[in-house]
Amino acid sequence: MWNRIPARDIFDQLRQDLKGKDAYRGVTLSYAWLANQFGHFALGFIPATVGYLLFSNHRKDNWLASLPALAVWALWMMFELWNFISSVNKQGKHPVVEKTGTNIFYHARRWHFWGDLFTDIGFFGLGALLAYVAFAQSLWGVMAAIAVACFLAFASYYWYGAKIYLQRAQYPFQFRLSQWNRDMSQANKDAINQFMEAEFSGMQLLVLGEDDDEKIKLCVGIGSEISYGQKKCRYLTAMKAFECFCREEAKEAADSEKFTWNWQEAALLIIDDINPSHAKLREFITPADFLSMIDQYEGERNRKLLREKKVIWMLGNETPDGAEQRGWEEMLVSIGVSRDNIRTVNLSDGFPS
């Protein structure tokens, strides 16, 4: 159910992104990534071409003729390294240790930093090398371009595929968990880390609090990190989830028609808008109401799917007596979720008033 996306899906998405016009279709994340990398390629190719033409007296000298391409590549390499160092300094020097003076508690995978850096440098370099090869017909230039292209083929397979995982999750906006920079209690941080690190065996995360904007950013950030781990995730509102519970067994859509992950095949569900966050508004959907919708059609199937997935439940604000948290915990236990697999984050706890 949670296997990696097939290669045929990636190539089909590539075919879709390469044809058509933006005037009549939406721009996908995968298309945006392609356009970004083409821009990197062009920023290597065009300056290297101009530089080579300025060295008109040395076109037959391969060593001198390579200088414009190497200079352009080196320039962009220094720019990317500066960006890399700035990002690492912002994130902190260790992927799991907080940087003093910030509230960042989750740090992007270190290999993501390095992978993104070398992928961007690679596209700059490929453009510069191909500009050089086009004029100088250098054997070493051809060999270098082939080596860089082989690396980029491998890197692009991951990054392009990751964008497909993100866009099919249907997140309302793009947000990485490493961007979260709000004060939060250690208990909340521990709950999130335990949820992130757990295997896909029914871990449930209840998210409460009055600040709705911060709740959704946190949940989308968690989902994005799991999507980058090449797991199928799906964002749903409560009403949309009710509709999904009443559908027949999922059928695989044709590649060209598949724009979202079906909730049944997703490893992670984010269920949003279950209740309003404002403390003055009452609870509109009670745990009993939600359970009745789970059981209304194919109840056993729905219960089994929910307890076997990671699920983030975006609830309302906690009541002073803790009744909201207890009610939803009991609902989860009633569908077969172990209490040991339930974690709670209360964003009103630890936030400055």
C-alpha positions in Angstrom: 0.0 0.0 0.0 2.8 2.4 0.8 5.4 1.5 -1.8 7.4 4.1 -3.6 6.0 5.8 -6.6 6.6 3.7 -9.7 9.1 5.0 -12.3 6.3 5.0 -14.9 4.4 7.5 -12.8 7.4 9.8 -12.7 7.9 9.6 -16.5 4.2 10.1 -17.1 4.3 13.3 -14.9 7.4 14.4 -16.8 5.5 14.0 -20.1 2.6 16.0 -18.7 4.9 18.8 -17.4 6.7 19.1 -20.7 3.6 19.6 -22.8 0.8 22.2 -22.6 0.7 25.9 -21.7 0.4 27.6 -18.4 -2.4 29.7 -19.8 -4.9 26.9 -19.5 -3.6 24.6 -16.7 -2.2 25.0 -13.2 1.5 24.9 -12.5 2.6 21.8 -10.6 5.4 21.6 -8.1 7.2 19.1 -10.4 6.9 21.6 -13.3 8.2 24.4 -11.1 11.2 22.2 -10.2 11.9 21.5 -13.8 11.7 25.2 -14.7 14.0 26.1 -11.8 16.7 23.6 -12.9 16.4 24.7 -16.5 17.1 28.2 -15.2 20.2 26.9 -13.5 21.3 25.2 -16.8 20.7 28.4 -18.8 22.6 30.5 -16.2 25.6 28.3 -16.9 25.2 27.9 -20.6 24.6 31.5 -21.7 27.4 33.3 -19.7 29.8 30.5 -20.8 28.8 31.0 -24.4 29.3 34.7 -24.2 32.6 34.3 -22.5 33.8 31.8 -25.1 32.9 34.1 -28.0 34.9 36.9 -26.4 38.0 34.5 -26.5 37.8 34.4 -30.3 41.6 34.2 -30.7 41.8 31.1 -28.6 39.0 28.9 -30.0 41.5 26.2 -31.0 43.2 26.2 -27.7 41.2 23.8 -25.5 42.8 24.9 -22.3 42.3 28.6 -22.8 38.9 28.0 -24.3 37.7 26.1 -21.2 38.4 29.1 -18.9 35.0 30.9 -19.5 33.1 27.7 -18.7 35.2 27.0 -15.6 35.0 30.6 -14.5 31.2 30.7 -14.8 30.9 27.3 -13.0 33.2 28.5 -10.2 31.2 31.7 -9.8 27.9 29.9 -9.4 29.5 27.3 -7.1 30.7 30.1 -4.8 27.2 31.6 -4.8 25.6 28.2 -4.0 28.1 27.6 -1.2 27.3 31.0 0.3 23.6 30.0 0.3 24.4 26.7 1.8 26.5 28.1 4.6 23.8 30.7 5.4 21.1 28.0 5.6 23.2 25.7 7.8 23.9 28.6 10.1 20.2 29.4 10.4 19.4 25.7 11.1 22.2 25.1 13.5 25.2 22.8 13.2 23.5 19.6 14.3 20.4 18.1 12.7 18.8 17.3 16.0 20.1 19.8 18.5 18.5 23.2 18.8 20.6 26.3 17.8 20.9 28.7 20.7 18.8 31.8 20.3 16.1 30.2 18.0 13.0 28.1 18.6 13.8 25.7 15.7 13.5 22.2 17.0 13.4 20.2 13.8 16.3 20.4 11.3 16.1 19.4 7.7 18.0 16.2 6.8 21.6 17.1 6.3 21.8 15.1 3.1 19.0 17.3 1.8 21.2 20.3 2.2 24.1 18.6 0.4 21.9 16.9 -2.2 20.2 20.2 -3.1 23.6 22.0 -3.2 25.3 19.5 -5.6 22.2 19.2 -7.8 22.1 23.0 -8.3 25.8 23.2 -8.9 25.5 20.3 -11.3 23.0 22.0 -13.5 25.0 25.2 -13.6 28.1 23.1 -14.5 26.3 21.1 -17.2 25.2 24.2 -18.9 28.7 25.7 -18.8 30.3 22.5 -20.0 27.9 22.0 -22.9 28.6 25.6 -24.0 32.3 24.8 -24.0 31.8 21.4 -25.8 29.6 23.0 -28.5 32.4 25.3 -29.6 35.7 23.5 -28.7 34.7 19.9 -29.4 36.9 18.9 -26.5 37.1 15.2 -25.5 37.6 15.9 -21.8 34.7 18.4 -21.9 32.5 15.7 -23.3 33.6 13.2 -20.7 33.1 15.8 -17.9 29.6 16.7 -19.2 28.6 13.0 -19.4 29.8 12.4 -15.8 27.8 15.4 -14.5 24.7 14.4 -16.5 24.9 10.9 -15.0 24.9 12.3 -11.5 22.1 14.7 -12.3 19.9 11.9 -13.7 20.2 10.1 -10.4 19.6 13.2 -8.3 16.7 14.4 -10.5 14.9 11.1 -10.1 14.7 11.7 -6.3 14.0 15.5 -6.3 11.4 15.3 -9.1 9.8 12.3 -7.5 9.7 14.2 -4.2 7.7 17.0 -5.8 5.2 14.5 -7.1 4.7 13.2 -3.5 4.2 16.7 -2.3 1.7 17.8 -4.9 -0.4 14.6 -4.7 -0.7 15.1 -1.0 -2.8 18.2 -1.7 -1.3 20.4 1.1 -3.0 23.8 1.2 0.5 25.5 1.0 4.2 24.6 1.1 5.9 24.6 4.5 8.9 22.6 5.9 9.0 21.7 9.5 12.4 23.3 9.7 10.7 26.6 9.1 8.7 26.3 12.4 10.1 28.9 14.7 7.6 29.3 17.6 8.2 28.8 21.2 6.9 25.4 22.3 7.1 23.3 25.4 9.5 20.4 25.6 6.6 17.9 26.0 5.2 19.1 22.7 8.5 18.8 20.9 9.0 15.3 22.3 5.5 14.3 21.1 6.2 15.5 17.6 9.7 13.9 17.4 8.2 10.6 18.6 5.5 10.8 16.0 8.0 11.6 13.2 10.4 8.8 14.2 7.7 6.1 14.7 7.2 3.4 12.1 3.9 3.4 10.1 2.0 1.3 12.6 -1.0 3.4 13.7 0.7 6.3 15.5 -1.9 9.1 16.1 -1.2 12.8 16.8 -3.8 15.0 18.4 -3.1 18.7 17.8 -5.0 21.2 19.9 -4.7 25.0 20.5 -6.4 28.3 19.8 -3.9 29.5 17.1 -5.3 27.9 14.0 -2.6 29.3 11.7 0.2 27.8 13.8 -1.6 24.4 14.0 -1.9 24.0 10.3 1.7 25.2 9.6 2.9 22.6 12.1 0.8 19.8 10.6 1.7 20.7 7.0 5.4 20.8 8.0 5.2 17.3 9.5 3.4 16.0 6.4 6.0 17.6 4.1 8.9 15.9 5.9 7.2 12.5 5.5 6.4 13.3 1.9 10.1 14.0 1.3 10.8 10.6 2.8 8.8 9.3 -0.3 5.7 8.2 1.6 2.2 8.8 0.3 0.4 11.4 2.4 -3.0 13.0 2.1 -4.5 16.2 3.5 -8.2 16.2 4.1 -10.7 18.4 5.9 -13.2 16.7 8.2 -16.0 17.0 5.7 -13.8 15.6 2.9 -12.8 12.7 5.2 -16.5 11.9 5.8 -17.0 11.7 2.1 -13.9 9.4 1.7 -15.2 7.1 4.4 -18.3 6.4 2.3 -16.5 5.5 -0.9 -16.0 2.1 -2.4 -12.6 0.4 -2.4 -9.9 2.5 -4.0 -9.2 1.8 -7.7 -5.9 2.8 -9.3 -6.5 5.7 -11.6 -4.7 6.0 -14.9 -1.3 7.7 -14.6 -2.4 10.8 -16.6 -5.5 11.2 -14.4 -4.0 10.7 -11.0 -3.6 14.1 -9.2 -3.9 13.0 -5.6 -3.1 10.0 -3.4 -6.2 8.1 -2.4 -6.7 8.2 1.3 -6.8 4.4 1.5 -3.2 4.1 0.1 -1.7 7.0 2.1 0.7 6.3 4.9 -0.2 9.6 6.6 -3.5 11.4 6.8 -3.9 14.9 8.0 -7.5 15.6 9.0 -8.1 19.4 9.4 -11.0 21.6 10.4 -12.6 19.1 12.8 -13.6 21.9 15.1 -13.1 25.6 15.4 -10.1 26.7 17.4 -11.6 29.8 19.1 -12.2 29.2 22.8 -15.6 30.9 22.6 -17.0 28.5 20.0 -18.4 25.2 21.0 -17.3 21.8 19.7 -19.3 21.2 16.5 -18.1 17.6 15.8 -17.8 15.4 18.8 -15.8 12.2 19.0 -19.1 10.3 18.9 -20.2 12.2 15.7 -16.9 11.4 14.0 -17.1 7.7 15.0 -20.6 7.5 13.6 -19.3 8.7 10.2 -16.5 6.2 10.3 -19.0 3.4 10.9 -21.7 4.7 8.5 -20.3 2.8 5.5 -17.7 0.0 5.5 -17.0 0.7 9.2 -14.6 -2.2 9.7 -12.6 -1.2 6.7 -12.4 2.4 7.8 -11.5 1.5 11.4 -8.7 -0.8 10.1 -7.3 1.7 7.8 -7.2 4.5 10.4 -5.6 2.4 13.1 -2.9 1.2 10.6 -1.9 4.7 9.4 -0.2 7.7 10.9 -3.0 10.2 11.4 -2.8 13.9 12.5 -6.1 15.1 14.0 -6.4 18.9 14.0 -8.8 19.6 16.8 -10.1 22.7 18.5 -8.9 24.4 21.6 -8.5 22.3 24.7 -11.0 22.8 27.5 -9.8 23.7 31.0 -10.7 20.2 32.3 -8.9 18.4 29.4 -12.2 16.9 28.2 -11.6 17.4 24.5 -8.3 15.5 24.6 -9.8 12.6 26.6 -12.8 12.3 24.4 -10.8 12.0 21.2 -8.3 9.6 22.9 -11.3 7.3 23.9 -12.6 7.4 20.3 -9.3 6.3 18.9 -9.1 3.5 21.5 -12.6 2.4 20.5 -11.5 1.8 16.9 -8.5 -0.3 18.1 -5.7 2.2 18.5 -3.3 1.4 21.4 -3.0 4.2 24.0 0.7 3.9 23.6 0.4 5.1 20.0 -1.4 8.3 20.8 0.5 11.5 21.2 -0.9 15.0 22.0 0.4 18.5 21.1 -1.3 21.4 22.8 0.0 24.6 21.1 -1.6 26.7 23.8 0.9 25.1 26.1 4.2 27.0 25.9 3.0 29.8 23.6 3.4 33.3 25.0 0.0 34.8 25.9 
